[in-house]
């Protein structure tokens, strides 16, 4: 089973996407399963993981409602207010839906880079563990220290770093060392996985396979194929690429791997990580 481990659906008219403004051009419109269907069909993708794009319970429930009527959605990664006293109850409620697979608190947008290291998150994490749910970490290199603390505190929690921790591709070698060292540190923790996604969005326009090769090689080197999963980051990807191009480029960049390793990255790892049936 080929799985796209990271994509989004949204309707700006719902009103809970603070970051999604008309200034983002073609992203400022509805993106729904019918828009994605021909792309995943062409790529041979059978299931996708839909990831939250708004910090609201309402959006999470909206995505679960979409998933109930869309067989291609293998799971939903939603949002809950993890520090709220009601967080365990919210998690228990959402977990009653078999397509609810985990949470993502959008760490990159929080004003406190150390938020994830807060010990007060323990009650929410215990609820995630009790319901066999995962945790998506949307981070930059500046969040590595805090995420390392969090992951070490909860070694049983399945954690995945979204978009390879967003390396500074468009800046060339500027920032490479901090990012490369940081993601290598995270990879030393066995409960942390990584998504091979979002790299095109971090590159300058006109990127090529050669542009992304050093970043893909480093991520593969530190995590290995057993803890990597491919994702499109569609439709954000459309700002600097397209679905089939990214799918093709990733296949080329991973061509030296065995068939089994590629099968793992393009589906088996995500299926196991998110408990996709």
C-alpha positions, 0 to 999 in steps of 0.5 A, a space after each residue: 500500500 502506497 501512502 502519502 503521509 502528509 497532505 491537507 484539505 481546507 475550505 478558507 470560508 470556514 474561517 479558522 485558518 488564520 495563516 491562510 490569507 488572499 495574499 497566498 494566491 492560489 492556496 486561498 481556495 478550497 482543496 478537497 478530496 476531488 482535487 487530490 483524487 487524480 493526482 494520487 491515482 496517477 502516483 499510485 497512492 492508495 491512502 493519505 494522512 490528512 494533517 490539520 492546518 488550523 489550531 482548532 477542534 472544529 477543523 479536526 472534526 471537519 477533517 474526520 467528517 470528510 474522512 468518514 466519506 472518503 476511503 482514500 483518507 487513511 487517517 487524520 492528524 488533528 489538533 487539541 489544546 494539549 495544556 487544557 485541563 480537558 485535553 485528555 477528554 478531548 483526545 478520548 472523544 476524538 479517538 472514538 473515530 478509528 481514523 483519528 491517528 494523532 495530534 499536531 500542535 503547530 510548534 513552528 507558530 507558537 511564540 515559545 520555542 520551548 513550549 513542547 518541553 513543558 512538563 505540564 503536557 504529561 496528562 495529554 501525552 498519557 492520553 495519546 499513549 492510552 489510545 495508541 496515538 501519534 504525535 507530529 512535530 512541526 519544527 525548525 532547527 531552533 526547536 530541536 533542544 525542546 523536542 529532544 527533551 520531550 521525546 526523551 521524557 516520553 520514550 513510548 510516544 511515536 513522534 514524527 518530524 514533519 518536513 525534515 525539520 524544514 531545512 534552510 534550502 533556499 539559503 544554500 549553506 547558511 544554516 546547514 550545520 545547525 539543521 544537520 546537527 539538530 536532526 542528527 540528534 533527534 534521529 538518535 532517539 528511537 521513537 522519533 521518525 521523519 517525513 520526507 516532505 515539504 523540502 520543495 517548499 523550503 527551496 528557492 524557485 527553480 529547484 532541481 533534484 541536485 538542489 534537494 539531494 544533500 538534504 535527502 541524503 542527510 535525512 536518509 543517513 541519520 534516520 535510515 529507511 525504516 524511520 522515513 515516510 514520504 509525504 507530499 505536503 499538498 496543496 502547500 507544495 503547489 506554491 513551489 512544485 507539484 504533486 507528480 513532480 515531487 513524487 518523481 523527484 523523490 523516487 529518483 533521489 531514492 533510486 539507489 535503495 532496495 525495493 524493500 526500502 523504497 516500499 517502506 518509505 513510500 507506504 509501509 512505514 506510514 502504515 505502521 506508524 499511523 496504524 492505517 488499516 
